Amino acid sequence: MLVKVFGAAVQGIDAIPVTIEARADAGIGFTVVGLPDASVKESQERVLSSLRQHGYDVPRRKIVINMAPADVRKEGAAYDLPLALAILAATERIQSGCLGEYVVMGELSLDGSLCPVKGILPMAVMARSMGYKGMIVPEANATEAAVVNRLNVYGVRNLAEAVAILTESADAVAPTVVDTRAEFEASNGVFEYDFADVKGQENVKRAIEVACAGGHNILMIGPPGSGKSMMAKRVPTILPPFTLGEALETTKIHSVAGKLRRGSRLMTERPFRSPHHTISPVALVGGGSNPMPGEISLAHNGVLFLDEFPEFNRTVLEVMRQPLEDRHISISRARYSIDYPASFMLVASMNPCPCGYYNHPTRACTCDAGAVKKYLGRISGPLLDRIDIQVEIQPVEFDDMAAERPGESSSSIRGRVMAARLVQTRRFEAHANVHCNAQMGTKLINEYARPNKAGFELLRNAMMKFDMSARAYDRILRVARTIADLDGAATVGAEHVSEAIGYRNLDRSSWGGGGRTVF
């Protein structure tokens, strides 16, 4: 008897359907074909043990299983449950009438209990889009899959509960229900950190506000203990809140990577990823023998924070250049080619020199000028040009630290950021894939960010004096447009250009020469 059970395979952050065909013939054996990996081939012992634990006496027959499409590699133990159900149906231990109505995934233990698996959310999205009645998943994955509405999601603890659903038993578990929009709106905007905790550093907070308002990358450079990491952790608190679409896309990435906590639903906070400087290129951009999203994709729609920026391996930093421009990463290997989204805001921090005290107001720097330039030289010019805002931080004054009055709250700053983003949303509504000023290309810069005559002359003088690159020219105009949006100005003026130029004061041509650059 030939039966079919439906599962799914993850490719990138999306899922494609997989048909599991099972046939029981005369003879003895267990064969799985259709490009399964080692973990799928090893499922035989897990599946047969689970069947015996639940009292199913599988006859000694030759069982052949085909997993289609045959040109897609099937990886992981998530196919255990559909394989077990296919064997039961093929050997006529259960009726196969309802099997075609569900997508089934789950890893079996030897006792027949189910373990959670990765990538359930994109599988649920696929199941709904293809018109399946429901989905049978491990109980630990049920709330994750139930985020997708108009799909009956059954969370089961073991093989017997899955069989009860297919046989329409009276004691079958009920579908898991999640009011996605209500829960999303209720939990959005709750943060652990707040900018009210930051004393002083008004110029840096202003630079961060500008960066968040326009989606710009930012580099903070200052001595140890000046608050770089403290402020970086608070960046997500002033970014615009997730839209439901952004939350779903981001949750899909974390689901595929297995980063969602047990029982998780939809992510409601923008991700904040902070990898250690010893990270490898593959861990940063993704890939590997079993392809997985890297840190830049896990930071999609959120923040990627790179502390001690020059300490990262040069190769690691250079692989970020393409995704910083294109906002996605394409990974091509001999066995596969995958695209992962990577639209993140880069926040980086570093000491100004090896000893950490170059330009410190009270402590002497022990590095010579060559050491300072060499230290910054660990970051290539093309990568530094892709960082729109480069701001210098000085230690907090004692009076600021001792002040009882808290700093401006994140909610207050966030209000201004959201107002500026609303202006940009309306500006770019006719332009696909452009949502903020940082994403403007040359054509849009010329259309929306060209300064008035005074601003243009100021920019010309700065470009000539400090030998800035053409990319820096574009970055300055993008930032100036954002500053004008925060001011509610329709035209980019000299004051906006001046502030934007000031955020390039760590450019390679002007840093490390014995003093600060002043515009």
N, C-alpha and C positions, 0 to 999 in steps of 0.2 A: 504493500500500500504506500502510495506517495503522498506526503503531506508538506505543507509550507507554513513556516513561521516567519514573522517579519521582525527584523532588528534594524540596527543603524550603525554606520561607521562615521567617525569624525574626520573631516578633511579641512585643515585650517581651523576656523571657528564655526564652521557649518557642518551639517550632517547630511549624509546621503543614505537612501534605503538599502538594506541588505536583506535578500531573501534566503532563508535557510531551508533547503529542501532535504527531506529525510525519506529513505526507503528501506524497508526491512525485507530481505530476500532469504532464500534458503542458504544455509551455510553458517559459518562462524567468522566474526571479524568486526572491526570498527574502523571505518575509514572516513577521513574528513578531507575534502578537496575544495578548491576555490581560493587559493593563495592564503591559507591560514599561517600565522606565525607560530612560534614554539609554544606560547602560552595557550593558544587555542587548541593545538594538537594535544597538549597535556590535559585538556579538559575531560578526557575519557574517564580517568579515575575519579575525579571530583563528581562528575555527573552520575556515574554508575553507583558510587557510594551513597550519594544523596537519594537516588531512587530506592536503594535497598533500605535506607534509614526510614523512609516513609512507607515501606511495605509494598512497593511495586516490584513484583518478580518479573524482571525483563527476560523473556525467553532467549535462549541461545540462538540468535539469528545473525545473519550478516547485515550490518547496518552501514549504509553509505549515506554520507551527508555532503551536500554541495552548498557552498556559500557563494551566492551570486550578487553582484557581478564579479567574475573571476579575475578581472584585471585590477581590482582594488584589494590591497593588502588588509587582512583582518587581524587586528592586534588586540591583545589584552584578554582578561578573563571574563569580560562583561557578556560574552556569548554563552556562558554556562547555562543560564536559565532557559533561553530559547532552544538550545540544543537538547536539554532535558525534556522540555515539552514536546519538541519534535519527535523524540524517540518514543515517548508515551503515546503520541497520536499514531505514529507509524506502526507501532506494535499493538494498536487498538486497545490500549489501556485506558484512554480517554477519548471522548468524541472530539473530532477536529472541526466541527462546524463554526465555532467562534474564533478560531485561531487567526483567521484573516482579518479580523476587526481591530487587532491590537498590535502595537509595537512593544516588544518584550526585550528587556535587558536586565542583567544582574549576574553577579559572581556568586557561585555556590561554595559553601564550606562542605567538608566531608559529612557533616550531620544534616545537611540540607538547608541550613540557615543561609540567609543572603547578606552579602557584604556590599557596601556602597561602591559605586563606580564613577569614573570621570565622564564629563561631557554630556550629562543627562539633559541639561537645558537646551542646547542646540538640537538634540534628538527630539525633544518635545516640540520645539518649533517646527521641525520637519514633519512630525507626525500630524500636527494640526493642518499644516499647509497641504498635505497629501490626502486629507480627508479621513484619517483613521478615527475610529470611535473612541479609542482610549489608549492608555499606555500602562504597562505593568512593570514596576521598578522596585528596587529595594526600599524598605520603609524609610531608611535614612536619606534617600534621594527624593522622596515624595513631595515635600514642600518646594523643593527646587524646581521640579517639573511642573507642579501645579501653578507656578507663576504664569504659565501659558494658559490663558482662558479658552473656553469653548473646547476643552479636551478633558475627558474623564481620566484622571490619574489615580491608579491604585498602588498604594504602598504596601508591600507584603514582607513578612518577616522570614518566610521559608517557602519551600517548594509546594507544600500542601495548600497554603493560602493562594498561591498562583493558580493551582489546579481548581480550587473552589470557585474562583472568578470565571474561569473558562467553562466550567460545568454548570454555572449559574446556581451554585448551591445557596441554600437559605442563609447559611452562616458566613457567606463571603464578606470580605471587608468592604466598607463603603468608600467611595472616591474621596480623595483629599481635596478640600476646597480652600483656596486662598483668594481673598479680595485684593488683588494686586494693586490697583490704583489707590484704594483706601490706605493700605499699609504703607505704600510708597509715600503718599502725601503726609501721613502721620509721623513717619520717622525721618523725613527729609529736614535737614537743617540742625540736627543735633550733633554737637562736636565736643571732643574732649579738651581741645585747646582753644585759646582766644587771644587775639592781639592785645586785649586789655592787660595781659600779664607782662607785656614788653614795655619796659621803662626807657624813655629817651629814644634815640635812633630814628628821629622823625624823618630824616632824609632817606634812610633805607626803607622805612615803611612806605614812604611816598613812591619810591622806585618799585617796590613790590606791588603796590596798588596799580601803578601804570602797567606793569607786566601782566597782572591778572585781567585788567580791563581790556587789553588788546590781545591776550594770549601769547605774549612775548616770552622768549627765553631770557633768563637772568643769571648773572654770575656775581656772587658776593665775595669780596676779597678783603680780608682783615686779619688782625692778630688773634691768637687763641683767646677764648673767653669773651669775645665781643658780641656774641649772640647770634652767630650765623645759623647754626643748627636750630636754635630756638625759634627763630623767625621762619625758617624753611618749613618746619612742622606745622606752622599756622597758615601757610599759603592756601591749602584747600578750604579753610574756613571763610575765605573771602571770594573764592571763585563762584560763579553763578551756579545755582543748584542744578542737579541732574534733570534733564528731561527724561520721560519714561523710556523713550527710544534709546538714549545714551545709556541709561541704567541697564536696559536689557542687553545691549551690545557688550557692555563692560562685564556684566555677569556671565555672559556666554564665554568670554575669554578666560575668566577665572574658573569657570566650570570645567572647561577643556583641560586646563592646567592642574586641576585637582586642588585649587586653593580655597574653595569655599568651605566654611565650617559646616559640620554636621547639622542638618536641619535648617541650613541657610535658605533664605528666599532671595529676593531681589536686592542687589547692592544699592544703597541709598546715599552713600558718601563717595565722593570722587577718590579714586585710589591714590595712595601716597607710597611710592616704592623707593627704598633707600638701600641699594645693594652695596656691599663692601667693595673696597677698591681692588681686592684680589679677584674679582669676578672675571670669568673667561668670556671671550667674544661670543661663543655659542649661548652661554647663559644669559648674556645681555640681549642678543637679537633673536634668539630662538633657533630651533632646528634640532639636531642630534639624530641618532639612529632611529629613535621613535620620536618624530617631530613634536615639539611642544613650544608654546609661546614663550618668548624671553621677557626680560624685565621691561623692555621698552613697550611691549604689547600689554603686559600686565598694568602698565601705567597709562594705557589708552584712556583718553577723556579725563586724565588726572595729572599727577605730578611725578616726575622722575627726579629724585634728589641725589646728586652725586657729591658727597662730602669728600674733602681732600682731593679735589679734582686732578691736580698734577700727579698724584700717586697712582692713578689708574694706568694700566699698561697702555702704551701709545696705540697699539693695534686695537684695543678695546674702544678707545675714544674715536678712532678714525672710522670704525664701522657705523658710528652714529650719524655720519655726515649725510648719507643718502636718506635715511628715515626722517631726519630733521627737516629736510627739504620736501620730501614727497608725502610724509605722514603715513607711510605704510612701509613694510619691509617684505621684500621678495626673496625667498630662500630656495635656491635650486641645487639639488643634489642628484646623484645618479639614479636614485629610486623614486624621487618625488620632486615636485615643485609646488610651493605653498606661499600664499600671501597672508600676512597677518597685519591687522590695523596697528598703527603706532602714532596716533595723533596725541602727543603728550606735551606738557609744558616742562621744559628742562630748567631745573633750579640747581645751580652748582655753587660750591663754596670752596675757598682755598685760602691758605696763608699767603702773604705777599712775597715771602722769601723762605729759604730753608730754615732760618732761625725763627721766623714768624713775626719779626718786629720792624720790618722796613716801614718807614713813615709813621712809626709809633710816636705819639707826642711826648712820652716820658722815658721810654726804654730805648737804649741804643741798639741799633742793628749791627750784628757782628759779621754780616755778609758784605763782600765787595760788590761793586756794580755789576761785574760780570756774572756773579753767582745769582743775582736777582734776575737778570735777563735769561740766564740759562734755566732757572726754575720755571719761569713763565713759558720758556721755549718748549717745555714738555707738552704744551698744548699747541697744536699746529695753528697757523694763521687762518686757513680755511674754516677750521672748527670754531675758532674764536670769533670769526666774522659772522657765524651763524647764531651767535648769542647777542640778541638785540640790546640788552641792557647789562652794562658792566659797572657795578657800583662799589665804591670803596667804603669800608666800615671802620670807624674809630671806636676805641673803648668808651663805654658809657661813663659819663661824668658822675661823681659821687652824689651830687645833689639830685640828679635824675634817679639814681638807684634808691636813694633814701626817701624820695617823694611818696607821700601816702596816696595821692590821687592816682587812680589807675589810668593807663593809656586809653586811647580810643578803642572801642570795642570792635570785634570782627563784624558784627551785624551792621554797624554804622558804615564801615568801609565797604562792606559787601553791597550795601544799597547803592553807593556811587558806582561801583564796578558793574552792577546789573543795569543801571541806567545807561552807562556807556555801551555795554554789550547790546542793549535794545536798539540803540542808534545804529550800531553796526549790522544787526540782524536786518533792519529795514533797508539799510544801504545795499546790502549784498543779496537781497531776497531774489533777485533775478540772475544771480551768478551761482551756478552749481558748485558745490564743494568748497565754497568760501563762506566762512561764518564769522570771522573776526579779522582785525587789521593785520595780524601777523601772517595771515594766509594770502594777502594781496600779492599778485604778480606785478610785473613792470607796467603792464597796461592799466591795471586798476590803480596803481600808485600814481601814474600820470593823470588819471581821471579824478581821483578823490583826495590825494595827499600832496599835490603840488602847492608849495607855499606861496604867499604873496611876495612882492618884490623885495621887501626888507628881509624876510626870512630866507629867500633864495640867495641874496648877497651874503648873508651870515653863513649859510651852508657852504657857499663857494669858497669863502676865506678859510673856513675850518678844514675843508677837504684838501686845499693846497698847502696849508701850514703843517698839517699833521700827516700828510701823505696817506690818507685813508683809501681803502679799496672801493671798487664799484659796488660790491655787496654791502659795505658799510653805508654807502650813500642811500641805498634802498632801505636799510634797517633804520637809519635815522628818520627818514620820511614816514615809515610805518609807525614808529614810536611817536613822532610829532603829531601824526593824525590821531593817535589814541589820546594824547594829552589834550588836544583840542576837543575831542569827544567828551573827556572828563570835565572840561570847562564849558561845555555846551556851545562851542564855537563852530560855525559853519565853515570857516576858512582857517587854514593853518597859518598862523602868524609867526613873527620873529621870536616872540616869547616861547612859543611851543617848540620851535626849532632849537632855540638856545638850550632849553631843558633837555631835549633829546640828545643834542651833542654832548652835554654834560654826562650823559649815561654811557658815553664811549670813552671815558677818560682813562680806561685801562687798555686801550688799543696798543698793539705791539710797537707802533712808531713813537709812542709818547710815555710808555711806562718803563720804570727802571733806570731812568737817566739822571736820577739825583733829586727829584722833587715831583710834586703833583702837577698835573696838567690843569691849567685854568683857562676857561673860555670866557 
